[in-house]
Amino acid sequence: MSTEKDWNQDQILKLIDLVQQSENVWNPSHKLYRNRIRRTDSINKISNILGVSQLEVGKKWKTIQSQFRREQHKVKSKKSGAGTDDNYTSSWYLFKPLSFLSDRNKPKNTRDTYDAQEETDNEDVLEDDFIVVDNVDGEGKISERPEIFIAKTKKN
């Protein structure tokens, strides 16, 4: 016999409202999102307000998020050859209340830390330190060290 709670629309909307208010439960960029203890405390408060177990709140929230992602994917995807009038519009009653989740996994803006001048400077250094050895015998041994190499390695 299943002991899972049957959720009605009002309870689900209340759950969404409570989760939205507890940003550390749903927003990965929130400073307390990675703090499991705080997130668990927030879920516990929500479960107490709704009068259900933390497990039930967690299951229901996960299910709602999954359905929202599926609906979001349908809205964003476009079938081949479809015109502008053929765009999918979600009729799911929770789609708008969950709109705060729309950009939760949006990548952050990045900065270009590549410095083209630095690379050019490095190439110059490599060119200056490059030693051409022409005095190699048949076995691949250097028969005579170039003056530049000897000057750099001698310690006076």
Sequence and secondary structure as in RCSB ss.txt:
>XXXX:A:sequence
MSTEKDWNQDQILKLIDLVQQSENVWNPSHKLYRNRIRRTDSINKISNILGVSQLEVGKKWKTIQSQFRREQHKV
KSKKSGAGTDDNYTSSWYLFKPLSFLSDRNKPKNTRDTYDAQEETDNEDVLEDDFIVVDNVDGEGKISERPEIFI
AKTKKN
>XXXX:A:secstr
        HHHHHHHHHHHHH HHHH TTSTTTT HHHHHHHHHHHHHHHTS HHHHHHHHHHHHHHHHHHHHHH
H   TT  GGG      TTTTTTGGGTTTT          HHHHHHHHHHHHHH      B TTS BSS  HHHH
HHH   
